[in-house]
Amino acid sequence: MAKVIRTGDLIVFAVLIGLLALNMAQARWLDLGVVSRVVTIALAAGQALVLLWYFLELRSATLLIRLVAAAGFFWLAVLFGLGLNDWLTR
């Protein structure tokens, strides 16, 4: 049985690979100092948002589902932030 590849899947794949390439390029060739970490985290968050938007089908979800997903993503960011804060202060 032949697999059908949808155009949207290819676009999402290209966007994710593009964000990964940007992340690798800024880590390898750009010396941004402390801002480099912020850029890396922002690019990773962008990749996560693309995945959430497309594969969890948030683009066609109701407002309540979008709010719950945003709250979960925010809570995950808070937990990562607190964990990073704990790690940096030890």
N, C-alpha and C positions, 0 to 999 in steps of 0.2 A: 504494500500500500504506500503510495507516494504521500509525503508530508506536504502540507500547504503552508507556505510562509507568507504571512500577511505583510503588507507594506508598512503598517504601523510598527510591527515588530522590528523591521529593518531600520526604521527611523529612530526608534528608541535605542536600538543597538548602536547606531552611529553616534547618537548624542552621548551615550554612556562612554563609548570609546573616545570620543572627543574630549569629554571631561577628564577621563583618565589620562589622556595625552597631555592636557593642560596641567594636570596635577604633577605628572612626571617631569614635564618641561620646567615648571617653576621650581621644583625641588632640585633639579639638576643644574640649571643654567642661571637662575635668578637668585641673587643673594639679597633677600629682603630682610634679613635679621629676624626680629621677633614677629614681624608681620607675616613671615612665611608660614608660621603655624596657623595663623588666622585664615590665610588664603587656603591652606590645605584643608582645614575643617570646613570652610565655606564650600569648597568644591565637593567634598564628600557629602555635605548636606544637600547640595544640588543633585548629586547622583541619587541619594536616598529619596528626594522629592520626585524625581523622574520615575523611579521605580514605584513609589506609592501612587502617583498620579495615573500611571498607565496600567501596571499589573494588578493593582488593587481596584482598578476601575473607578477611581475617585472622580474622574471627569464627568461621569454620568450618574454619580451617587446623589442621594438626597442631602440636604443641608445638614441634617442631624448626623449622618454618617461622616460627612466631611469634618464636622466639629469634633466628633469623637476621635477621628484619625489625627486631627491637629493637636488635640489634647494629649493623645498618646505620644505623638512625636515630641511635643513640648516636654512632657514628663521624662521621656528618654533623654532629652538634652539636659534637663536638670540633673538627672542621675549621673550622666557622664561628667557634667560640670563639677558636681560635688565630689565624685571619685577622683577627677583630675586635681581638684583643689587639695584633697587629702594627700594624694601622691606627691604633689609639688611642695607641700609644707613639711614633709617628713625628712 
